[in-house]
Amino acid sequence: MRVPAHSVCTAIRDDIVAGVHERGSRLTEEVLARRYGVSRVPVREALRTLEAEGFVVTRRHAGACVAEPTGQEAADLLEMHRLLEPLCAARAAERHTQAHLRVLRGLVRLGQERAASGLGEELRALGGWFHETLAQACGSPALTATLTQLRHKIAWMYVVETPADPVAAWAEHGAIVDAVARRDGERARALTAAHTERTAAGCRVRTSQHPVNMSGAWH
């Protein structure tokens, strides 16, 4: 596998989330450099970034290792997500562009069509793209980056169950977009808070890292 140097961090993170690099396992610069087809320099930089993000820890006599998050750390992630996702929606209502709105409406339309047709495999990816676009529409790079990192960690630590009623879930997405389009920040916040609570209720701590669907962790 040959990966551009600037993408090494993303590649290692994705492999950690997918369970390719198991929790607690050593991350040796030389081995990683061979795996991703790069020199050790971008690998070293990537490991520093991933340590700052909480995916990697440095242990005495062992060097860089994949982190082993506790149950409390996992619970804290969901709590942070419950707080920040509604804030993101409220900010998106204030700051979105028409381009963001077009993409959000297109994703809702596709999601509703796929949900009605029973095409569940595509819904996870569409849900991930929906929430990524909503985060981009909030107009805050810091908030967008934080939410992206939270979604990566939730995918790593939790199994996120598919909604029992995907048609209803995509109706919720549609209602959120309608509120954003009307620039009704309070309604966007309230709808997103309720949606996030329902999704969090379907999360269970991952006991095995395999398999992990990397196409999107949030619905």
DRENDO-1510 file (C-alpha; in Angstrom, 1 decimal, always signed):
<recs>
REC; n; res; u; v; w
REC; 1; MET; +0.0; +0.0; +0.0 .
REC; 2; ARG; +1.5; +3.3; -1.1 .
REC; 3; VAL; +0.0; +6.4; +0.6 .
REC; 4; PRO; +0.9; +10.1; -0.1 .
REC; 5; ALA; +2.9; +11.4; +2.8 .
REC; 6; HIS; +0.3; +14.0; +3.7 .
REC; 7; SER; -2.3; +11.2; +4.0 .
REC; 8; VAL; -0.4; +8.9; +6.3 .
REC; 9; CYS; -2.1; +10.2; +9.5 .
REC; 10; THR; -5.5; +9.5; +7.9 .
REC; 11; ALA; -4.5; +6.1; +6.8 .
REC; 12; ILE; -3.2; +5.0; +10.2 .
REC; 13; ARG; -6.3; +6.5; +11.9 .
REC; 14; ASP; -8.6; +4.7; +9.6 .
REC; 15; ASP; -6.8; +1.4; +10.2 .
REC; 16; ILE; -6.9; +1.9; +14.0 .
REC; 17; VAL; -10.7; +2.6; +13.8 .
REC; 18; ALA; -11.2; -0.5; +11.6 .
REC; 19; GLY; -9.2; -2.7; +14.0 .
REC; 20; VAL; -6.3; -3.4; +11.6 .
REC; 21; HIS; -4.0; -2.0; +14.4 .
REC; 22; GLU; -5.6; -3.6; +17.5 .
REC; 23; ARG; -5.9; -1.8; +20.8 .
REC; 24; GLY; -2.7; -1.9; +22.9 .
REC; 25; SER; -0.6; -3.1; +19.9 .
REC; 26; ARG; +2.8; -1.5; +19.2 .
REC; 27; LEU; +3.1; +1.0; +16.3 .
REC; 28; THR; +6.6; +0.7; +15.0 .
REC; 29; GLU; +7.8; +3.5; +12.7 .
REC; 30; GLU; +9.7; +1.1; +10.5 .
REC; 31; VAL; +6.8; -1.3; +10.1 .
REC; 32; LEU; +4.3; +1.5; +9.4 .
REC; 33; ALA; +6.6; +3.1; +6.9 .
REC; 34; ARG; +6.8; -0.2; +4.9 .
REC; 35; ARG; +3.1; -0.7; +5.2 .
REC; 36; TYR; +2.2; +2.7; +3.8 .
REC; 37; GLY; +5.1; +3.0; +1.4 .
REC; 38; VAL; +6.6; +6.2; +2.9 .
REC; 39; SER; +9.6; +7.2; +4.9 .
REC; 40; ARG; +9.7; +7.2; +8.7 .
REC; 41; VAL; +9.4; +11.0; +8.9 .
REC; 42; PRO; +5.7; +11.3; +7.9 .
REC; 43; VAL; +4.9; +8.3; +10.1 .
REC; 44; ARG; +6.6; +9.9; +13.1 .
REC; 45; GLU; +4.6; +13.1; +12.5 .
REC; 46; ALA; +1.4; +11.1; +12.1 .
REC; 47; LEU; +2.0; +9.3; +15.4 .
REC; 48; ARG; +2.4; +12.6; +17.2 .
REC; 49; THR; -0.9; +13.9; +15.7 .
REC; 50; LEU; -2.7; +10.7; +16.6 .
REC; 51; GLU; -1.3; +10.8; +20.1 .
REC; 52; ALA; -2.7; +14.3; +20.5 .
REC; 53; GLU; -6.1; +13.0; +19.2 .
REC; 54; GLY; -6.1; +10.2; +21.7 .
REC; 55; PHE; -5.7; +7.2; +19.3 .
REC; 56; VAL; -2.1; +6.6; +20.3 .
REC; 57; VAL; -0.2; +6.5; +23.5 .
REC; 58; THR; +3.6; +6.4; +24.1 .
REC; 59; ARG; +4.6; +3.9; +26.7 .
REC; 60; ARG; +8.0; +3.6; +28.4 .
REC; 61; HIS; +10.1; +0.8; +26.9 .
REC; 62; ALA; +7.4; +0.1; +24.3 .
REC; 63; GLY; +7.1; +3.3; +22.3 .
REC; 64; ALA; +4.0; +4.2; +20.4 .
REC; 65; CYS; +1.0; +1.9; +21.0 .
REC; 66; VAL; -2.7; +2.0; +20.0 .
REC; 67; ALA; -4.6; +3.5; +23.0 .
REC; 68; GLU; -6.9; +1.3; +25.1 .
REC; 69; PRO; -9.8; +3.6; +26.0 .
REC; 70; THR; -11.7; +3.0; +29.2 .
REC; 71; GLY; -15.5; +2.7; +29.5 .
REC; 72; GLN; -15.6; +6.1; +31.1 .
REC; 73; GLU; -13.8; +7.6; +28.2 .
REC; 74; ALA; -16.2; +6.0; +25.8 .
REC; 75; ALA; -19.2; +7.3; +27.7 .
REC; 76; ASP; -17.7; +10.8; +27.8 .
REC; 77; LEU; -17.4; +10.7; +24.0 .
REC; 78; LEU; -21.2; +10.2; +23.6 .
REC; 79; GLU; -21.9; +13.0; +26.1 .
REC; 80; MET; -19.7; +15.4; +24.2 .
REC; 81; HIS; -21.4; +14.4; +20.9 .
REC; 82; ARG; -24.8; +15.0; +22.5 .
REC; 83; LEU; -23.7; +18.5; +23.4 .
REC; 84; LEU; -21.9; +19.5; +20.2 .
REC; 85; GLU; -24.0; +18.1; +17.4 .
REC; 86; PRO; -27.1; +20.3; +18.4 .
REC; 87; LEU; -24.8; +23.3; +18.7 .
REC; 88; CYS; -23.4; +22.5; +15.2 .
REC; 89; ALA; -27.0; +22.5; +13.8 .
REC; 90; ALA; -27.9; +25.8; +15.4 .
REC; 91; ARG; -24.7; +27.4; +14.0 .
REC; 92; ALA; -25.5; +25.9; +10.5 .
REC; 93; ALA; -28.9; +27.5; +10.6 .
REC; 94; GLU; -27.1; +30.9; +11.1 .
REC; 95; ARG; -24.1; +30.4; +8.8 .
REC; 96; HIS; -24.9; +27.9; +6.0 .
REC; 97; THR; -24.5; +28.7; +2.3 .
REC; 98; GLN; -26.8; +27.8; -0.5 .
REC; 99; ALA; -24.2; +25.2; -1.6 .
REC; 100; HIS; -24.4; +23.5; +1.8 .
REC; 101; LEU; -28.2; +23.5; +1.6 .
REC; 102; ARG; -28.3; +22.0; -1.8 .
REC; 103; VAL; -26.0; +19.1; -0.7 .
REC; 104; LEU; -28.0; +18.5; +2.5 .
REC; 105; ARG; -31.3; +18.4; +0.6 .
REC; 106; GLY; -29.8; +16.1; -2.0 .
REC; 107; LEU; -28.6; +13.7; +0.7 .
REC; 108; VAL; -32.0; +13.8; +2.4 .
REC; 109; ARG; -33.7; +13.0; -0.9 .
REC; 110; LEU; -31.3; +10.1; -1.5 .
REC; 111; GLY; -31.6; +8.8; +2.0 .
REC; 112; GLN; -35.4; +8.9; +1.9 .
REC; 113; GLU; -35.4; +7.0; -1.4 .
REC; 114; ARG; -33.0; +4.4; -0.2 .
REC; 115; ALA; -34.8; +4.0; +3.2 .
REC; 116; ALA; -38.2; +3.5; +1.4 .
REC; 117; SER; -36.6; +0.9; -0.9 .
REC; 118; GLY; -35.0; -1.0; +1.9 .
REC; 119; LEU; -31.4; -0.3; +0.7 .
REC; 120; GLY; -29.9; -0.3; +4.1 .
REC; 121; GLU; -26.3; -0.7; +3.1 .
REC; 122; GLU; -26.1; +2.7; +1.5 .
REC; 123; LEU; -27.9; +4.5; +4.4 .
REC; 124; ARG; -24.9; +4.4; +6.7 .
REC; 125; ALA; -22.7; +6.1; +4.2 .
REC; 126; LEU; -25.4; +8.7; +3.4 .
REC; 127; GLY; -25.9; +9.4; +7.1 .
REC; 128; GLY; -22.2; +10.0; +7.6 .
REC; 129; TRP; -22.1; +12.4; +4.6 .
REC; 130; PHE; -25.2; +14.2; +6.0 .
REC; 131; HIS; -23.6; +14.8; +9.4 .
REC; 132; GLU; -20.2; +15.8; +7.8 .
REC; 133; THR; -22.0; +18.3; +5.6 .
REC; 134; LEU; -24.0; +19.7; +8.5 .
REC; 135; ALA; -20.7; +20.1; +10.4 .
REC; 136; GLN; -19.1; +22.0; +7.5 .
REC; 137; ALA; -22.2; +24.2; +7.3 .
REC; 138; CYS; -21.7; +25.4; +10.9 .
REC; 139; GLY; -19.0; +27.9; +9.8 .
REC; 140; SER; -16.6; +26.9; +12.6 .
REC; 141; PRO; -13.5; +24.9; +11.5 .
REC; 142; ALA; -12.8; +24.1; +15.2 .
REC; 143; LEU; -16.2; +22.7; +15.8 .
REC; 144; THR; -16.2; +20.8; +12.5 .
REC; 145; ALA; -12.8; +19.2; +13.3 .
REC; 146; THR; -13.9; +18.3; +16.8 .
REC; 147; LEU; -17.1; +16.6; +15.5 .
REC; 148; THR; -15.2; +14.7; +12.9 .
REC; 149; GLN; -12.8; +13.4; +15.5 .
REC; 150; LEU; -15.7; +12.5; +17.8 .
REC; 151; ARG; -17.3; +10.5; +15.0 .
REC; 152; HIS; -14.0; +8.6; +14.3 .
REC; 153; LYS; -13.7; +7.7; +18.0 .
REC; 154; ILE; -17.3; +6.7; +18.3 .
REC; 155; ALA; -16.9; +4.3; +15.3 .
REC; 156; TRP; -13.8; +3.0; +17.0 .
REC; 157; MET; -15.3; +2.4; +20.5 .
REC; 158; TYR; -19.0; +1.7; +19.7 .
REC; 159; VAL; -21.2; -0.4; +17.5 .
REC; 160; VAL; -23.8; +2.0; +16.2 .
REC; 161; GLU; -27.0; +0.1; +15.5 .
REC; 162; THR; -28.9; +0.7; +12.3 .
REC; 163; PRO; -32.2; +2.6; +13.1 .
REC; 164; ALA; -35.1; +0.3; +13.5 .
REC; 165; ASP; -37.2; +2.7; +11.3 .
REC; 166; PRO; -34.8; +4.2; +8.7 .
REC; 167; VAL; -37.7; +6.0; +7.0 .
REC; 168; ALA; -38.4; +7.9; +10.3 .
REC; 169; ALA; -34.7; +8.6; +10.8 .
REC; 170; TRP; -34.4; +10.2; +7.4 .
REC; 171; ALA; -37.6; +12.2; +8.1 .
REC; 172; GLU; -35.7; +13.6; +11.1 .
REC; 173; HIS; -32.8; +14.5; +8.8 .
REC; 174; GLY; -35.3; +16.3; +6.5 .
REC; 175; ALA; -36.8; +18.2; +9.4 .
REC; 176; ILE; -33.4; +19.4; +10.6 .
REC; 177; VAL; -32.6; +20.6; +7.0 .
REC; 178; ASP; -35.9; +22.5; +6.9 .
REC; 179; ALA; -35.1; +24.3; +10.1 .
REC; 180; VAL; -31.6; +25.1; +8.9 .
REC; 181; ALA; -33.0; +26.5; +5.6 .
REC; 182; ARG; -35.4; +28.7; +7.6 .
REC; 183; ARG; -32.5; +29.8; +9.7 .
REC; 184; ASP; -34.4; +28.7; +12.8 .
REC; 185; GLY; -31.4; +27.9; +15.1 .
REC; 186; GLU; -33.5; +26.9; +18.1 .
REC; 187; ARG; -35.6; +24.4; +16.2 .
REC; 188; ALA; -32.5; +23.0; +14.4 .
REC; 189; ARG; -30.9; +22.6; +17.8 .
REC; 190; ALA; -33.9; +20.9; +19.4 .
REC; 191; LEU; -34.5; +18.5; +16.5 .
REC; 192; THR; -30.8; +17.5; +16.3 .
REC; 193; ALA; -30.7; +17.0; +20.1 .
REC; 194; ALA; -33.6; +14.6; +19.9 .
REC; 195; HIS; -32.1; +12.8; +16.9 .
REC; 196; THR; -28.7; +12.5; +18.6 .
REC; 197; GLU; -30.3; +11.0; +21.7 .
REC; 198; ARG; -32.1; +8.4; +19.7 .
REC; 199; THR; -29.0; +7.4; +17.8 .
REC; 200; ALA; -26.9; +7.3; +21.0 .
REC; 201; ALA; -29.4; +4.9; +22.5 .
REC; 202; GLY; -28.5; +2.5; +19.8 .
REC; 203; CYS; -24.8; +2.6; +20.6 .
REC; 204; ARG; -23.1; -0.3; +22.5 .
REC; 205; VAL; -19.5; -0.5; +23.5 .
REC; 206; ARG; -17.5; -2.5; +21.0 .
REC; 207; THR; -16.2; -5.8; +22.4 .
REC; 208; SER; -14.5; -6.8; +19.2 .
REC; 209; GLN; -13.1; -4.4; +16.6 .
REC; 210; HIS; -14.2; -6.5; +13.6 .
REC; 211; PRO; -15.9; -5.7; +11.4 .
REC; 212; VAL; -16.1; -1.9; +11.4 .
REC; 213; ASN; -18.0; -0.1; +8.6 .
REC; 214; MET; -15.8; +2.8; +7.7 .
REC; 215; SER; -18.4; +4.5; +5.5 .
REC; 216; GLY; -20.0; +6.4; +8.4 .
REC; 217; ALA; -20.7; +5.9; +12.1 .
REC; 218; TRP; -23.6; +8.2; +12.7 .
REC; 219; HIS; -27.1; +8.1; +11.2 .
</recs>
